[in-house]
Amino acid sequence: MFSKLGSKLGFSSTLKSSFEAKLGNKTQSKAPIKVEYTHNDVPIPDSFLTTPLATPITTAHIDWVSTPVPENAGRTALVLENVLSPEECKQLIALAEASVPKEEGDSAWRPALVSLGPGWEAPAPGYRESDRIIWNQQTIVDRLWERCAQSEGLRELLAVVPPQSSMGGGKWEFSRYNERMRFLKYSPGQYFKPHCDGPYWYKDGERDFQTHYTVHLYLNDSAQYDPQSDLEGGATSFLARVGERRVDVSPKMGSVLIFQHKGLYHEGDTVTKGTKYTMRTDILYEWIQDVEPATETAEETAA
């Protein structure tokens, strides 16, 4: 697999008109867009992602020291294979497409944007080129986590975010996979330029939540794994900050790439032939404050 080289879903009318302008004028404005996502109520079969796997999940951790980017040593990235069957991958794409409210004849796939902050996004031509479906669906991501967690030691590995120098007085504990699924469709010539993934965070009453890991589910094979596939290119490539050094993770149907947000510089390499389908989500953690030991009162001390 390696080579060494919380809103509702759908699109607002403002966003839709921007897409129509792009299609009509063959240009794409970079102006910020106010977005509101809505989605169709798609029935999720009880059997979907709940049946036993025919092939056990295998796990490969990226050993950065032995790669062309050894400076990533100590950063977490791993690939789980056989998480979904080919049939489940195809079914998940179909469910995602069914989730998009659209008029007859419209495509469920719309140009991917970049986030500017709560409720605001913008096109980024020349930086991010692909199509996307966004679908909030907690049941599916919960089932996906339970599948992934069949990998020995994964629950323990991801249970707590490793302490950082700026942290103190508590810890980030695993909560769940983020309900927001971003399905991505890359056609020939499309890509996502180098970047580091940023965290999503929110507050629920007195509880703080934040993402710390990215989860990529590959939904079709590259020609590297299936000679019958027309997909060439499209690797998730971890890059050195200086020079051409890289580690490529090529798309393999049903596999999941998990890696920490912090410090892992990467890109979605250009698709040179065929179409690449992936789904990206994140892992949410809850901040658990340390409980200070109770202090004795003067009366208790005297007693």
C-alpha positions as CSV (number, residue, x, y, z in Angstrom):
1,M,0.0,0.0,0.0
2,F,2.9,2.4,0.6
3,S,5.4,3.3,-2.1
4,K,8.5,5.3,-1.4
5,L,8.3,7.9,-3.9
6,G,-22.2,20.1,13.0
7,S,-24.6,21.7,10.3
8,K,-27.4,20.1,8.3
9,L,-26.5,18.9,4.8
10,G,-27.1,19.9,1.2
11,F,-26.5,23.2,-0.6
12,S,-28.1,26.6,-0.2
13,S,-29.6,28.4,-3.2
14,T,-26.6,30.8,-3.1
15,L,-24.2,27.9,-3.4
16,K,-26.2,26.3,-6.2
17,S,-26.3,29.5,-8.2
18,S,-22.5,29.8,-7.9
19,F,-22.1,26.3,-9.3
20,E,-24.5,27.2,-12.2
21,A,-22.4,30.3,-12.9
22,K,-19.3,28.1,-13.0
23,L,-20.8,25.7,-15.4
24,G,-22.2,28.4,-17.7
25,N,-19.1,30.7,-17.8
26,K,-16.4,28.0,-17.4
27,T,-14.9,30.2,-14.6
28,Q,-14.9,29.8,-10.9
29,S,-15.2,32.7,-8.5
30,K,-13.1,32.6,-5.3
31,A,-15.7,34.6,-3.4
32,P,-16.9,33.2,0.0
33,I,-20.2,31.4,-0.1
34,K,-22.7,31.1,2.8
35,V,-23.5,27.4,2.9
36,E,-26.3,25.3,4.6
37,Y,-26.3,21.6,4.1
38,T,-29.5,19.5,4.0
39,H,-30.0,15.9,3.0
40,N,-32.6,13.4,2.1
41,D,-33.7,10.8,4.7
42,V,-32.0,7.7,3.3
43,P,-32.9,4.4,4.9
44,I,-29.8,2.5,6.1
45,P,-30.2,-1.3,5.8
46,D,-29.7,-3.0,9.1
47,S,-27.2,-5.3,7.5
48,F,-25.0,-2.6,6.1
49,L,-21.6,-2.7,7.7
50,T,-22.8,-5.1,10.4
51,T,-22.2,-8.4,8.8
52,P,-19.1,-10.4,9.6
53,L,-16.1,-9.8,7.3
54,A,-15.1,-12.5,4.9
55,T,-11.4,-11.4,5.2
56,P,-9.8,-10.3,8.4
57,I,-8.6,-6.7,8.7
58,T,-4.8,-6.2,8.3
59,T,-3.0,-3.3,9.7
60,A,0.2,-1.6,8.5
61,H,1.7,1.3,10.5
62,I,3.9,3.7,8.5
63,D,7.4,3.4,9.9
64,W,8.6,6.9,9.1
65,V,12.2,6.2,10.0
66,S,12.5,3.7,7.1
67,T,10.8,6.1,4.6
68,P,12.1,9.0,2.6
69,V,10.5,11.4,5.2
70,P,12.1,10.2,8.5
71,E,11.4,13.6,10.0
72,N,7.8,12.4,10.5
73,A,9.0,9.9,13.2
74,G,6.7,9.9,16.2
75,R,3.7,10.9,14.1
76,T,0.8,8.4,13.7
77,A,-0.3,7.1,10.4
78,L,-1.6,3.6,9.6
79,V,-3.6,1.7,6.9
80,L,-6.3,-0.8,7.6
81,E,-7.1,-3.2,4.7
82,N,-10.3,-5.2,4.1
83,V,-12.5,-2.9,6.2
84,L,-15.3,-2.8,3.6
85,S,-16.0,-5.3,0.9
86,P,-16.2,-4.2,-2.8
87,E,-20.0,-4.5,-2.6
88,E,-20.2,-2.4,0.5
89,C,-18.0,0.3,-1.1
90,K,-20.4,0.5,-4.1
91,Q,-23.4,0.5,-1.8
92,L,-22.0,3.4,0.3
93,I,-21.4,5.5,-2.9
94,A,-25.0,4.8,-3.9
95,L,-26.4,5.8,-0.5
96,A,-24.3,9.0,-0.5
97,E,-25.7,10.0,-3.9
98,A,-29.2,9.3,-2.8
99,S,-28.7,11.6,0.2
100,V,-28.4,14.7,-2.0
101,P,-31.5,16.8,-2.6
102,K,-31.5,17.6,-6.3
103,E,-33.8,18.2,-9.3
104,E,-34.2,15.5,-11.9
105,G,-31.2,15.4,-14.2
106,D,-28.9,17.1,-11.8
107,S,-25.7,15.4,-10.5
108,A,-25.3,14.6,-6.9
109,W,-21.7,15.7,-7.1
110,R,-20.8,19.4,-6.8
111,P,-17.4,21.1,-6.7
112,A,-15.5,20.8,-3.5
113,L,-14.9,23.9,-1.4
114,V,-12.6,24.9,1.4
115,S,-13.8,25.9,4.8
116,L,-13.4,29.5,5.9
117,G,-15.2,29.2,9.2
118,P,-18.6,28.2,10.5
119,G,-21.2,28.4,7.7
120,W,-18.7,29.9,5.2
121,E,-16.8,28.1,2.4
122,A,-15.1,29.1,-0.9
123,P,-14.0,27.6,-4.1
124,A,-10.2,27.2,-4.4
125,P,-9.4,26.7,-8.1
126,G,-5.8,25.7,-8.6
127,Y,-5.6,24.4,-5.0
128,R,-8.5,22.0,-4.6
129,E,-10.0,20.5,-7.7
130,S,-12.6,17.7,-7.2
131,D,-16.3,17.1,-6.7
132,R,-17.9,16.3,-3.4
133,I,-21.0,15.1,-1.5
134,I,-21.4,16.0,2.2
135,W,-23.6,13.8,4.3
136,N,-24.0,13.8,8.1
137,Q,-24.9,10.3,9.1
138,Q,-23.9,9.1,12.6
139,T,-25.2,5.5,12.2
140,I,-22.9,4.8,9.2
141,V,-19.7,6.3,10.8
142,D,-20.4,4.4,14.1
143,R,-20.6,1.2,12.1
144,L,-17.4,2.1,10.3
145,W,-15.6,2.7,13.6
146,E,-16.8,-0.7,14.9
147,R,-15.4,-2.3,11.7
148,C,-12.1,-0.4,12.0
149,A,-11.9,-1.3,15.7
150,Q,-11.6,-5.0,14.8
151,S,-8.0,-4.1,14.1
152,E,-6.0,-5.4,17.1
153,G,-4.9,-2.6,19.3
154,L,-6.6,0.2,17.5
155,R,-9.0,1.1,20.3
156,E,-6.0,1.4,22.7
157,L,-3.9,3.4,20.2
158,L,-6.6,6.0,19.6
159,A,-8.2,6.1,23.1
160,V,-6.3,9.2,24.2
161,V,-4.4,11.9,22.2
162,P,-0.8,11.8,23.2
163,P,0.1,14.7,25.6
164,Q,1.4,17.8,23.9
165,S,3.6,20.4,25.6
166,S,0.8,23.0,25.5
167,M,-1.7,20.7,27.2
168,G,-2.2,20.5,30.9
169,G,-4.8,19.7,33.5
170,G,-6.6,17.1,31.4
171,K,-6.6,14.9,28.3
172,W,-8.4,14.4,25.0
173,E,-10.4,11.1,25.2
174,F,-11.9,9.2,22.2
175,S,-15.5,10.1,21.6
176,R,-16.6,8.9,18.2
177,Y,-16.1,9.3,14.4
178,N,-17.4,12.6,13.2
179,E,-20.9,12.3,11.6
180,R,-19.8,14.5,8.7
181,M,-18.8,12.4,5.7
182,R,-17.1,14.1,2.8
183,F,-17.3,11.9,-0.3
184,L,-14.8,13.0,-2.9
185,K,-14.7,12.3,-6.6
186,Y,-11.5,13.0,-8.5
187,S,-11.6,13.0,-12.3
188,P,-8.6,13.1,-14.6
189,G,-6.4,16.2,-14.0
190,Q,-7.9,16.8,-10.5
191,Y,-6.0,17.0,-7.2
192,F,-5.7,18.6,-3.8
193,K,-2.5,20.6,-3.3
194,P,-0.2,20.1,-0.2
195,H,-1.6,21.0,3.1
196,C,-2.1,19.9,6.8
197,D,-5.6,19.0,8.0
198,G,-6.9,21.4,10.6
199,P,-9.1,20.4,13.6
200,Y,-12.8,20.9,13.8
201,W,-14.1,21.8,17.3
202,Y,-17.3,22.7,19.0
203,K,-18.7,23.1,22.5
204,D,-21.8,21.2,23.8
205,G,-22.8,22.9,27.0
206,E,-19.7,22.5,29.3
207,R,-18.2,19.8,27.1
208,D,-15.5,20.5,24.6
209,F,-14.9,18.4,21.5
210,Q,-12.2,18.5,18.8
211,T,-10.9,16.3,16.0
212,H,-7.3,15.1,16.0
213,Y,-7.1,12.4,13.4
214,T,-8.2,12.2,9.7
215,V,-10.0,9.0,8.4
216,H,-9.8,8.3,4.7
217,L,-11.9,5.4,3.3
218,Y,-10.9,4.4,-0.3
219,L,-13.9,3.3,-2.3
220,N,-12.3,2.0,-5.5
221,D,-9.0,0.5,-6.6
222,S,-6.2,2.0,-8.4
223,A,-4.6,0.1,-11.3
224,Q,-1.8,-0.7,-8.9
225,Y,-4.1,-3.2,-7.1
226,D,-6.6,-4.1,-9.8
227,P,-5.2,-4.3,-13.4
228,Q,-8.8,-4.0,-14.6
229,S,-9.2,-0.6,-12.9
230,D,-8.9,2.5,-15.0
231,L,-7.7,4.6,-12.1
232,E,-4.2,5.8,-12.3
233,G,-2.6,8.4,-9.9
234,G,-4.6,9.8,-7.0
235,A,-2.4,8.7,-4.2
236,T,-2.5,10.3,-0.7
237,S,1.1,11.5,-0.6
238,F,2.9,12.5,2.6
239,L,5.5,15.0,1.7
240,A,8.8,16.5,3.0
241,R,8.6,20.2,3.6
242,V,11.7,20.6,1.5
243,G,12.6,18.7,-1.7
244,E,10.8,16.0,-3.6
245,R,10.7,13.3,-0.9
246,R,7.4,11.5,-0.4
247,V,5.5,8.5,0.8
248,D,2.5,7.5,-1.4
249,V,-0.6,5.6,-0.1
250,S,-2.4,4.4,-3.3
251,P,-6.2,3.9,-3.3
252,K,-7.2,0.3,-2.5
253,M,-10.9,-0.4,-2.3
254,G,-12.2,-1.0,1.2
255,S,-9.0,0.2,3.0
256,V,-8.9,3.0,5.6
257,L,-6.0,5.4,6.1
258,I,-5.9,7.0,9.6
259,F,-3.4,9.8,10.4
260,Q,-3.0,12.6,12.8
261,H,-3.8,16.2,11.8
262,K,-0.8,17.7,13.4
263,G,2.4,17.9,11.4
264,L,1.6,15.5,8.5
265,Y,2.0,17.5,5.4
266,H,0.3,15.8,2.5
267,E,-1.5,16.1,-0.8
268,G,-4.1,14.3,-3.0
269,D,-1.9,13.5,-6.0
270,T,-3.3,14.2,-9.5
271,V,-5.5,11.6,-11.0
272,T,-4.1,11.0,-14.5
273,K,-6.7,8.5,-15.7
274,G,-10.1,7.2,-14.5
275,T,-12.0,8.3,-11.4
276,K,-11.0,8.1,-7.7
277,Y,-13.7,7.8,-5.0
278,T,-13.0,8.3,-1.3
279,M,-14.8,9.3,1.8
280,R,-13.1,11.4,4.5
281,T,-14.2,12.0,8.1
282,D,-12.4,12.6,11.4
283,I,-12.1,11.3,14.9
284,L,-13.7,13.5,17.6
285,Y,-12.2,13.6,21.1
286,E,-13.7,15.1,24.3
287,W,-11.6,17.1,26.7
288,I,-11.7,15.5,30.1
289,Q,-10.4,17.8,32.9
290,D,-8.3,16.4,35.6
291,V,-10.2,16.2,39.0
292,E,-8.3,17.9,41.7
293,P,-8.1,16.0,45.0
294,A,-10.4,17.4,47.7
295,T,-8.6,19.5,50.3
296,E,-9.3,18.9,54.0
297,T,-11.1,21.5,56.0
298,A,-9.6,22.8,59.3
299,E,-12.3,20.9,61.2
300,E,-11.4,17.6,59.4
301,T,-7.7,18.2,60.1
302,A,-8.4,18.8,63.8
303,A,-10.5,15.7,64.1
